[in-house]
Amino acid sequence: MSNESKLRLSRPWLVRGVVLLVVASLLAPSAVSALTHEPSDTDLQKGTIESPANGTTVISIQGFKFQGQANGKKPARLVGVGPRGDVQWIHEGSELDVTWFYDVDPVNGSNLLVTGTRKGGTTIYEYDPQADEIVWRERFDEAHDTHDVDLINGDQLLVANMRNYDPEDDVNEDRIFIYDRGTDEVVWEWQFRDHTDWTKKQGGTFAAEKAKNSDWTHVNDVDKIAESQYLLSPRNMDQVMVVNRSTKAIDMRLGSDDDYSVMNEQHNPTYMESDNGTPTILVADSHGDRVVEYAKRGGEDADWKRTWEVGSRQSFNWPRDADRLPNGNTLIVDSNNHRVLEVNSQGEIVWEFYSPWAPYDVERMTYGDEAMGTDDRPTAADQNAEGDYDLTGSAGLTPGTGDKLTFSQWLTAAFAGTPVSEPVGSFATQWSKIAPWVRPVWMGPWDFVGAVVAGLLLVVWTLGELLYNRRRISNGVRRRIA
């Protein structure tokens, strides 16, 4: 065989060797992480503690499930954290057949009202963390994935009921309802379809047939803010509403469908009133990766003005709760960065706790339910702190929360100001929201990127081999058939 023939034969193997070396290099960090990772409750750890918290901080950790099954490595749990970041207690949901935790509210001084779900229904119960006991429990099988239930009027449950399609009437029945535990009946309800266009979803209209398996409003929060008013958060409508119980009219509305400049798929708003009575709403702008505050100045017909903003895509990843504390600081859940933090009015972190996996809600037991104190929680205007602020002072224990960037953050920064900044930024945002849910707990964000790229290279390599050897494969198939 000539040298030229040997060279032609060696080239494919040289390419294969290079590809194999690149794939091995991309997978090496993941292999090291898999061998060295030691899962334990030490994943719950304090970050920045500039000043101790006032009392116990209760964190509701959503956890992860797939097709109704919980993931033991990404557990749903409630965690009580002490003033200096020490874990005081942990409450698991497995014994109650709860696979996801959502809203948690202080009730009766030292207990908690807990909202949890599993495939096929919602469980609401009062939990005594000191005795580790369930005081009472209710089960709503017709409420499939409820994110928020509040205890009001003594013994009534105010429920945000989403994903509620009725196939018999071919309509969506997403609603807010009040269930009386004493009489065991629904005593009041408010249907979204009666007050909004139920064929409207983000991006335009859609047929009822498509809506059967769709998440229309995704109403994730409801709070009683006055004797006759309820604050609602229909996430997929990009707006917050104040509904009048007596008239069923929408008294106030912040935002509108697809107006992302105001908010983009928000969670858990808090209603406040400034010293001069100005209606003010603090909200976690989840897909906007920021926390914002709006004030409605000038009477009922006035427009909302954004008065305070903290954070960006370089510091938050899907914040889902923001509560103003009586000291003027803001308690925030940064879900996909798996942490809870308290920031002052200038955006400086004074208290931080890391709490995998995907925290949803946070409460300071000392202050009670945030919906019950609209007058004692100062607005940005009350603090002379209106403005936009960067988030600073994180301990940075996980990538994305400090100086070390995640892949999404690096991608956004690298292509900023270029002609492709918009599509790249959109891809980076989607990656940041999806990747944490599918990435193994032992794999870092950049390790996961390497594994995905390695997987794509293997697919391309396989297709290339099939194309290169197509004649040999075709001849082999013919011989077998013959």
N, C-alpha and C positions, 0 to 999 in steps of 0.2 A: 504493500500500500504506500502510495506516494505521500510526501510531507503535506502536500496541498489537501489530499483527501483526509489525512489525519486532522488537519486544522479545521476542515469543515465539520467533522464529527465532534471535535472538542468544543466548538463554539456553543452549541445548545447546552452542554453540560456545564460550561462556564457560567452561562446565564442562570441555569438552575441553581448552581452553587451560590451565586450572588444573591438570588432571591431568597434562598433558604437561609443564608446568613442574615439578611435584613429581617426576615420574619422572626428568626430566633432572637435577634437583638431587640425587636419590638416586644416580644413576649417575655423576655428575661425579667424586667421589673415586676410584672404580674406574678411570675413564678416565685420570686423572692418574697413578695408581699404575702402570697398564699402560705409559704413555709414559715414565715415569721409572725403572722398575725395570731394574736391570742385574745379571742373575744371574751369580754367580761364586763361587769358593771362599771369598770374603770372608764368605759366609754363615756359615762356621765362624769363630767369634770368641770371645774370652775375655770373661767378665763380671767379677764380683767376684773379685779375687785378694788376699785378706788375708795369706795365707802360701803359699809355693810347695808344690806337691805333692811327695811323696817318690817321684821317678821318673816314668816314663811312664804316662799314663792311656790305656787302649785303650777306644774307644767303638765298639760295634756299632750301626750305623744301619740300621734296617729298610728304609727306603725305601717306595715305593708302587708297586703294580702293579694292573692291572685286566684281568680275564680272562686272566691269565697273562703280560701284557705289562708290562714295566717302564716307568716314567715318567722320562725323562731329566732333568726338572726337579726330581724328588724321588728322587734316586738312593740305592740301597743301597750302603753302603761301610763299611769299617773305617777309623778315624782314630786315629793315635797323637798324643797331645797332651803337650807338655813340661810341666815343673813350673810355669812361669809362663804357661801358656796358649798357647804357640807350637805351631803344627801341624808335627809332625816328619815324618809320612808319611801317605799316603792309599792305601788298597787298594780297587780297584773289583772288583765281582763279575761284570761282564758277560763277561769272557773265559772264565769258568768256567761260564757259563750259569746264574748265580745271580741271581735277581731280588729276593730278600729275604734279609737277614742276621738271625740271631737270637743264640743263645748264643755266647760267645767265652771261652775259658779259657787262661790261661798254662800252657804245658807245656815241659818240658825246658829250663827256665831262661829262654830268651829267645824261644821260639816261641809260637804260638797254635794252639789247636784251634778250628776255625771250623765252625759249623753254618749252612748256607744252603739255601734251597729255590728251586725253580721249579715251574711247573705240571707235576705228574706225578712228583715225586720229591724226595729230599733228598740233598744232597752234604755230606760231612764231610771235612775235610782239615786237615793240619798246615801252617801257614804260617810262613815265616821272614821277618819284616818287614825285617830288616837287609839280607838278600840279595834280597828281593822274589821269593822262590821258594816253590813248593809242594813240600814234602818227600814227602808221600804223600796219596792221596785214595781215598775209598770212596764208592760210590753206592748208595742204597737206593731203588729204584723203588717198592717196596711201602709205603714210609713217605712219605706224600704231603705232609705239612706239619709236619715235626718242628721243634720249637722248641729242644730241648736234647739234646745228646749229650755224654757225659763219657768221658774216657779213664781206665780203671781197670785194676788188676792187670797192669800192664805193657803189654799189647797187646790189651785188650778194650774194646769200646765199649758203654757203658750208655746205652740209647736210650729216650726218652719218645715212644711211638708213638700218636698221636691220629688222629681222623677215619678210623677203621679199621673200616668196616662190611663184613661178609661177606654178600653177597646170596645165596650158595648155602645157607648155614646159617641165614640170616635172623637173625643176631645181630651185636651190636657187639663188636669185638675190640680195643678200645683197651687198650693193654698197656704194660708196661715189659719190655724184653728186653735180654739181653747177647749181643753178637756177638763171636766170637773171630776176629780177623783172621788168625791163624796157621792155624787149621783151616777157616776160611771157613764157619762154621756158628753158629747160635743155640744157646748152651749153657744158657740159663736164661730163663724168662719168667714174668710175673705178670699175669694177666688181671683187669681191673677187674670184669668181669661175675661172676667167681667170688666176689668179696668185697663187692660193692655191688649195689644194685638197678638193673639196667641199663635198666629202663623208667622210671627216675626222672630227671627233668630239672627245671631251675628252673621253678617255677610248677605242678608236678604231674606226673602220669604221662602217657605218650604211647605210641601204638601203634608196633610195630616197623616198620610200613610208613612212618610219618612219620620214623622214626629213620634211614632209609636215607640221607637227604641232610642229616642233622643233625650238629652238632658236639656229641657227648655229653659227654665229660669235659673236653676241651680241656686235657689234662695238659701243662703248659708247662715243667715243670722236674723234673729228677731228679738227686739228689746222693748219692754214697756218703759217709755220715757216720760209719760204723764198719765194722769188718771184715764184719759180717753185717747191716747196716742201711742202707736207702735212704730218703731223704727225697723225697716226691712232692708235686706241686702240681696236682691236678685243678681247674682254675680254675672250671669250671661247677658244681662241687659246693661252692664256697665253703669249702674246707677244705684243710688240709695233713696228710699222713699220713706216718708212719714205718713202713716195711714190713720185716719180718724175712726175709732171704734164705733162711735154712734152713727155717723153719716156714711161711713165706708168710703169717703172721698180721700184722695191723695192730697194731704195738706201741704206737703213740701216734697220737692224732687231735686236731687243733686245728680247731675250727669245725664247722659242719654246713650242709647245703643250705638256702639262703635265710635263714640267720641273719646278716643284714647288720651286726648290732651287733658281731660279731667281725671279719668281713671280707667283702668283696663282690667276687668275681671277681679274686682275688689273682694275683700273679706272683712268681716267683723268690725263695722264702723262703731264709733262711740259718739253719742250726742252730748253736747255741752252748751251752756249759755254763759256768755261773758258777763263781766260785772254790770254792764249796761243792758243786759238782756238779749244781746245779739245771738241768734241761733248759730251754732258752730258744730261742724262735723269733722272728726278725726278718723282717718280710714287708712287701712293697709292696701295700697294700690299694688296688688300682687304681681300682675304681669308687667306693670311699670317699674317694678323693683324699687319702690320708694314708699315712704309714709308721708301723707299729705293732710293738711288741715284747711278747711274752707269755712268762711264766715258769710252770712247772709245779712248784709247791712242795707238799711233803708226801707224796711217794711216788707210786706208779703210779696210785692211785685219786684223786689230788688233781685239783682243777679248775685250768684255766689262768687266770691273772690278767694283765690288761694292765698292764704296768709302765712303758711309755714310748710316747709318741705325738708325732709332729711333723707339722705341715701341716694344710691344710683345702682346701675348694673355692675359697677366695680366694687360694691360693698354689700348689697343685698341680693338674695336669690329667692324670690317668691315669698315675701313677707305676708303673713296671714292673720296677724292680730296686732292691734296697737291701742293701748289704754293710757290715758293721761292720769297721772298720780296726783294726789293733793299737793305734793311738794313741787309740782311743775314739771317733773321729769316724765318721760314717756317709756312705757314698758312694751317691748316689741318682740314678736315671734318671727324669726328669720328661718323659715321652714327648711328650704333646701340647703341651707348652710348649717342646719341642725343645731341651732342655738337660740337662746333667749337673752335679750340685753335691755338694760335701762340706760337711756341717754338723757342728757340735760337739754335745755332749750337751744344750745349751740351745736348739738350733734355729737358731743363728747360722751364716750361710753364710761359709765361710772360703775356698772355691774354687768357681768357677762357669765353665762353658763351654757356649756355645750351638752346637748341632750338628744342624741340619736334615738329613734329614727323618725324624722319629719314631725317636729312639734307643731301643734295646731293652735292651742289656746294657752294663755297664761293669766294667772290671777295672784294678787297679793292678798293673803287672807286678812290682813289687818284692816284693809279698806273695804272689804265686802264686794258685792257685785258692782262692776263699773257702771251698769245702766241705772243704778239707784242713786247716784250722786252727781246730777247734772250741774249743780251749782258750786260744788266744792272742789272742782278740778279746773285749774286756771287755763284759759286759752292762751295762744301765743300773744294776742293783743293785751291780755291782762298782765303778761310778763314783759311787755315791750320787747318781744323777741321775734317779731315777724321777719321772714326772710327764708332763703334757701341755704341749707347747710350740708357740708360733707360729713360723713360718718368717720370719726377718728377714735383711736385708742384701743382697738381690738388686740387681744392677745394672739390672734391668728393661729389658733391651735389646729384648724383645718384649712386647707387651701381655699381661697376665696374670701376669707374673713380678715386677712391681714395683708402683709406685703406680697406674699406668694399668690400669683394669679392662677385661676383655673384655665382650662383650655378655652372656654367660652369668653372669658374676660380678655385673655391674650388675643384671641381672634378679633374681637371687637376693636381693641386698641391698635392692633397691627394694621387693620384696613381702614381705620378712621380717616376721613378726608379724601379717600380714593373714589373713583367712579363706581366701584362695586361695594362701597361701604354699606349701602342699604340692604342688598340681598345677603351679604355676609353677616351683617348684624342681625337680620331676621333669623338666619340659620343658627347663629350663636345663641340667640335667645331661646329658640326651640330646643336646642341641645341642652342648655342649662336647666330647662324644666323637665326634660324627659330622662336624661342620662342618670341622675341620682336614683331614679326609681328602678332602673334595670341594672345598674352597676352593682356587683357583689360588694358586700360590706368590707371585705379584706383588700379591695382594689382601690387605689387612689385615683383621682380624676385623670391625671396624665397617664397612669398605667392603663386605664380603661381606653383612652384614646389610642394608645399603642396597640392594645389588643384588637380594637375595631379595625385599625389600619392593617394589621397583620391578617385579620380575617378577610378583608377586601383583597389584599394581595394574593392570598391563597385561592380565592375565587377566580381572580384574573389569571393566575398561574394555571389553574385547572382548565379554564376555557382555552388558554393558549396552547396547552398540551393537547387538548382534544382537536383543536384546529391544525396544529402542526402534524399530528399523527392521524389525520382524518382518513387518508388512503389506507394506511395499515389497519385501522379499526374497521373500515368498510370492507376490506378484503377478508379480514378475520370473521366478520359477521356473515359474509357470503359463504365462506367455507363451512361454517357451522350449520347454516340453513341448508346448504347442499348436502 
